[in-house]
């Protein structure tokens, strides 16, 4: 159980880091100087998407839908006892 919590905390930390590193992409016309930086911006976006995909795969490998449903049912039962 402790190992599972540690893995979940690790994934949560990765998610928070990915959110902090996200960048906004705006549409519209680019100036010549902006065009110079467009390839590096595209590479950055691709890198962030790669990291996001890795985080989502990690979360998916940690928890399955039946397991989440069971935890939710148990939590609901505990709350009804109070």
QUINOR-V167479 format. One record per residue. PHI is phi as a letter, one per 20 degrees, with the letter a starting at -180 (NA if undefined). Layout:
phi: <PHI & PHI>
This chain:
phi: <NA & f & f & f & f & f & f & f & f & f & f & f & f & f & f & f & f & f & f & f & e & f & c & e & d & d & d & p & e & d & f & g & f & f & f & f & e & g & f & f & f & f & f & f & f & f & f & f & f & f & f & f & f & f & f & f & f & f & f & f & f & f & c & d & g & f & f & f & f & f & f & f & f & f & f & f & f & f & f & f & f & f>
